[in-house]
Amino acid sequence: MPVVQKAVIASASPRAFILKHLALFAAAALFVFVLSLSYGLDLSPGFF
């Protein structure tokens, strides 16, 4: 599918575009939250 058609399809459904970006933002926030929980955790080979 040419890039122009993809752009037209994406602009035809702004709700799907917004939901996709909200889902990506939520996933990024969850990733940062998990990283903050594991801050300072000893994962060196001697720990296992």
Backbone as XML, in Angstrom:
<?xml version="1.0"?>
<chain id="A" units="angstrom">
  <residue number="1" name="MET">
    <atom name="N" x="0.854" y="-1.180" z="0.000"/>
    <atom name="CA" x="0.000" y="0.000" z="0.000"/>
    <atom name="C" x="0.897" y="1.239" z="0.000"/>
  </residue>
  <residue number="2" name="PRO">
    <atom name="N" x="0.691" y="2.137" z="-0.919"/>
    <atom name="CA" x="1.511" y="3.359" z="-0.952"/>
    <atom name="C" x="1.331" y="4.205" z="0.304"/>
  </residue>
  <residue number="3" name="VAL">
    <atom name="N" x="2.342" y="4.983" z="0.582"/>
    <atom name="CA" x="2.343" y="5.810" z="1.791"/>
    <atom name="C" x="1.179" y="6.797" z="1.779"/>
  </residue>
  <residue number="4" name="VAL">
    <atom name="N" x="0.858" y="7.333" z="0.620"/>
    <atom name="CA" x="-0.228" y="8.314" z="0.527"/>
    <atom name="C" x="-1.553" y="7.678" z="0.941"/>
  </residue>
  <residue number="5" name="GLN">
    <atom name="N" x="-1.789" y="6.438" z="0.509"/>
    <atom name="CA" x="-3.027" y="5.765" z="0.894"/>
    <atom name="C" x="-3.067" y="5.524" z="2.397"/>
  </residue>
  <residue number="6" name="LYS">
    <atom name="N" x="-1.934" y="5.162" z="2.984"/>
    <atom name="CA" x="-1.885" y="4.954" z="4.431"/>
    <atom name="C" x="-2.242" y="6.249" z="5.169"/>
  </residue>
  <residue number="7" name="ALA">
    <atom name="N" x="-1.719" y="7.369" z="4.688"/>
    <atom name="CA" x="-1.998" y="8.657" z="5.327"/>
    <atom name="C" x="-3.480" y="9.000" z="5.213"/>
  </residue>
  <residue number="8" name="VAL">
    <atom name="N" x="-4.076" y="8.698" z="4.075"/>
    <atom name="CA" x="-5.496" y="8.993" z="3.880"/>
    <atom name="C" x="-6.333" y="8.121" z="4.798"/>
  </residue>
  <residue number="9" name="ILE">
    <atom name="N" x="-5.979" y="6.834" z="4.920"/>
    <atom name="CA" x="-6.733" y="5.925" z="5.780"/>
    <atom name="C" x="-6.591" y="6.338" z="7.248"/>
  </residue>
  <residue number="10" name="ALA">
    <atom name="N" x="-5.379" y="6.726" z="7.655"/>
    <atom name="CA" x="-5.163" y="7.133" z="9.047"/>
    <atom name="C" x="-5.946" y="8.397" z="9.373"/>
  </residue>
  <residue number="11" name="SER">
    <atom name="N" x="-6.017" y="9.315" z="8.430"/>
    <atom name="CA" x="-6.736" y="10.553" z="8.705"/>
    <atom name="C" x="-8.249" y="10.348" z="8.629"/>
  </residue>
  <residue number="12" name="ALA">
    <atom name="N" x="-8.675" y="9.245" z="8.023"/>
    <atom name="CA" x="-10.109" y="8.990" z="7.920"/>
    <atom name="C" x="-10.687" y="8.544" z="9.258"/>
  </residue>
  <residue number="13" name="SER">
    <atom name="N" x="-9.838" y="8.030" z="10.168"/>
    <atom name="CA" x="-10.327" y="7.547" z="11.450"/>
    <atom name="C" x="-9.517" y="8.176" z="12.581"/>
  </residue>
  <residue number="14" name="PRO">
    <atom name="N" x="-9.848" y="9.386" z="12.966"/>
    <atom name="CA" x="-9.069" y="10.038" z="14.024"/>
    <atom name="C" x="-9.231" y="9.345" z="15.381"/>
  </residue>
  <residue number="15" name="ARG">
    <atom name="N" x="-10.365" y="8.701" z="15.607"/>
    <atom name="CA" x="-10.567" y="8.008" z="16.883"/>
    <atom name="C" x="-9.571" y="6.859" z="17.038"/>
  </residue>
  <residue number="16" name="ALA">
    <atom name="N" x="-9.366" y="6.086" z="15.972"/>
    <atom name="CA" x="-8.408" y="4.980" z="16.021"/>
    <atom name="C" x="-6.989" y="5.512" z="16.202"/>
  </residue>
  <residue number="17" name="PHE">
    <atom name="N" x="-6.689" y="6.624" z="15.550"/>
    <atom name="CA" x="-5.364" y="7.248" z="15.669"/>
    <atom name="C" x="-5.109" y="7.683" z="17.109"/>
  </residue>
  <residue number="18" name="ILE">
    <atom name="N" x="-6.097" y="8.315" z="17.718"/>
    <atom name="CA" x="-5.952" y="8.784" z="19.102"/>
    <atom name="C" x="-5.847" y="7.609" z="20.060"/>
  </residue>
  <residue number="19" name="LEU">
    <atom name="N" x="-6.674" y="6.584" z="19.867"/>
    <atom name="CA" x="-6.623" y="5.414" z="20.744"/>
    <atom name="C" x="-5.294" y="4.690" z="20.646"/>
  </residue>
  <residue number="20" name="LYS">
    <atom name="N" x="-4.758" y="4.605" z="19.435"/>
    <atom name="CA" x="-3.461" y="3.945" z="19.258"/>
    <atom name="C" x="-2.373" y="4.703" z="20.009"/>
  </residue>
  <residue number="21" name="HIS">
    <atom name="N" x="-2.386" y="6.014" z="19.911"/>
    <atom name="CA" x="-1.363" y="6.803" z="20.588"/>
    <atom name="C" x="-1.562" y="6.815" z="22.104"/>
  </residue>
  <residue number="22" name="LEU">
    <atom name="N" x="-2.796" y="6.781" z="22.558"/>
    <atom name="CA" x="-3.035" y="6.666" z="23.996"/>
    <atom name="C" x="-2.534" y="5.319" z="24.527"/>
  </residue>
  <residue number="23" name="ALA">
    <atom name="N" x="-2.732" y="4.265" z="23.752"/>
    <atom name="CA" x="-2.244" y="2.948" z="24.155"/>
    <atom name="C" x="-0.717" y="2.928" z="24.196"/>
  </residue>
  <residue number="24" name="LEU">
    <atom name="N" x="-0.077" y="3.556" z="23.231"/>
    <atom name="CA" x="1.392" y="3.628" z="23.217"/>
    <atom name="C" x="1.899" y="4.438" z="24.411"/>
  </residue>
  <residue number="25" name="PHE">
    <atom name="N" x="1.221" y="5.530" z="24.726"/>
    <atom name="CA" x="1.617" y="6.349" z="25.871"/>
    <atom name="C" x="1.451" y="5.570" z="27.175"/>
  </residue>
  <residue number="26" name="ALA">
    <atom name="N" x="0.344" y="4.822" z="27.295"/>
    <atom name="CA" x="0.117" y="4.019" z="28.496"/>
    <atom name="C" x="1.172" y="2.930" z="28.623"/>
  </residue>
  <residue number="27" name="ALA">
    <atom name="N" x="1.549" y="2.313" z="27.521"/>
    <atom name="CA" x="2.587" y="1.283" z="27.555"/>
    <atom name="C" x="3.922" y="1.884" z="27.974"/>
  </residue>
  <residue number="28" name="ALA">
    <atom name="N" x="4.241" y="3.069" z="27.481"/>
    <atom name="CA" x="5.489" y="3.730" z="27.863"/>
    <atom name="C" x="5.471" y="4.086" z="29.347"/>
  </residue>
  <residue number="29" name="ALA">
    <atom name="N" x="4.342" y="4.563" z="29.835"/>
    <atom name="CA" x="4.230" y="4.909" z="31.256"/>
    <atom name="C" x="4.373" y="3.664" z="32.126"/>
  </residue>
  <residue number="30" name="LEU">
    <atom name="N" x="3.778" y="2.559" z="31.704"/>
    <atom name="CA" x="3.905" y="1.305" z="32.451"/>
    <atom name="C" x="5.348" y="0.827" z="32.463"/>
  </residue>
  <residue number="31" name="PHE">
    <atom name="N" x="6.027" y="0.955" z="31.337"/>
    <atom name="CA" x="7.429" y="0.560" z="31.245"/>
    <atom name="C" x="8.288" y="1.379" z="32.198"/>
  </residue>
  <residue number="32" name="VAL">
    <atom name="N" x="8.080" y="2.678" z="32.242"/>
    <atom name="CA" x="8.839" y="3.549" z="33.143"/>
    <atom name="C" x="8.514" y="3.214" z="34.593"/>
  </residue>
  <residue number="33" name="PHE">
    <atom name="N" x="7.257" y="2.898" z="34.888"/>
    <atom name="CA" x="6.865" y="2.525" z="36.239"/>
    <atom name="C" x="7.578" y="1.246" z="36.684"/>
  </residue>
  <residue number="34" name="VAL">
    <atom name="N" x="7.624" y="0.254" z="35.811"/>
    <atom name="CA" x="8.317" y="-0.999" z="36.138"/>
    <atom name="C" x="9.810" y="-0.748" z="36.319"/>
  </residue>
  <residue number="35" name="LEU">
    <atom name="N" x="10.380" y="0.097" z="35.484"/>
    <atom name="CA" x="11.795" y="0.436" z="35.648"/>
    <atom name="C" x="12.035" y="1.119" z="36.987"/>
  </residue>
  <residue number="36" name="SER">
    <atom name="N" x="11.124" y="1.999" z="37.397"/>
    <atom name="CA" x="11.306" y="2.696" z="38.672"/>
    <atom name="C" x="11.194" y="1.723" z="39.847"/>
  </residue>
  <residue number="37" name="LEU">
    <atom name="N" x="10.373" y="0.691" z="39.708"/>
    <atom name="CA" x="10.260" y="-0.304" z="40.772"/>
    <atom name="C" x="11.531" y="-1.133" z="40.904"/>
  </residue>
  <residue number="38" name="SER">
    <atom name="N" x="12.206" y="-1.355" z="39.776"/>
    <atom name="CA" x="13.398" y="-2.199" z="39.796"/>
    <atom name="C" x="14.678" y="-1.387" z="40.021"/>
  </residue>
  <residue number="39" name="TYR">
    <atom name="N" x="14.551" y="-0.098" z="40.277"/>
    <atom name="CA" x="15.734" y="0.732" z="40.494"/>
    <atom name="C" x="16.482" y="0.257" z="41.743"/>
  </residue>
  <residue number="40" name="GLY">
    <atom name="N" x="17.784" y="0.016" z="41.593"/>
    <atom name="CA" x="18.604" y="-0.406" z="42.707"/>
    <atom name="C" x="18.587" y="-1.910" z="42.952"/>
  </residue>
  <residue number="41" name="LEU">
    <atom name="N" x="17.830" y="-2.648" z="42.169"/>
    <atom name="CA" x="17.776" y="-4.091" z="42.327"/>
    <atom name="C" x="19.086" y="-4.698" z="41.860"/>
  </residue>
  <residue number="42" name="ASP">
    <atom name="N" x="19.648" y="-5.580" z="42.657"/>
    <atom name="CA" x="20.933" y="-6.186" z="42.326"/>
    <atom name="C" x="20.702" y="-7.347" z="41.358"/>
  </residue>
  <residue number="43" name="LEU">
    <atom name="N" x="21.090" y="-7.165" z="40.122"/>
    <atom name="CA" x="20.939" y="-8.205" z="39.124"/>
    <atom name="C" x="22.302" y="-8.732" z="38.652"/>
  </residue>
  <residue number="44" name="SER">
    <atom name="N" x="23.302" y="-8.602" z="39.498"/>
    <atom name="CA" x="24.627" y="-9.087" z="39.134"/>
    <atom name="C" x="24.642" y="-10.614" z="39.152"/>
  </residue>
  <residue number="45" name="PRO">
    <atom name="N" x="25.579" y="-11.233" z="38.452"/>
    <atom name="CA" x="25.636" y="-12.703" z="38.403"/>
    <atom name="C" x="25.812" y="-13.327" z="39.787"/>
  </residue>
  <residue number="46" name="GLY">
    <atom name="N" x="26.495" y="-12.648" z="40.712"/>
    <atom name="CA" x="26.688" y="-13.186" z="42.048"/>
    <atom name="C" x="25.394" y="-13.245" z="42.849"/>
  </residue>
  <residue number="47" name="PHE">
    <atom name="N" x="24.410" y="-12.465" z="42.472"/>
    <atom name="CA" x="23.136" y="-12.454" z="43.183"/>
    <atom name="C" x="22.378" y="-13.768" z="42.976"/>
  </residue>
  <residue number="48" name="PHE">
    <atom name="N" x="22.545" y="-14.354" z="41.788"/>
    <atom name="CA" x="21.859" y="-15.609" z="41.486"/>
    <atom name="C" x="22.737" y="-16.730" z="41.902"/>
  </residue>
</chain>
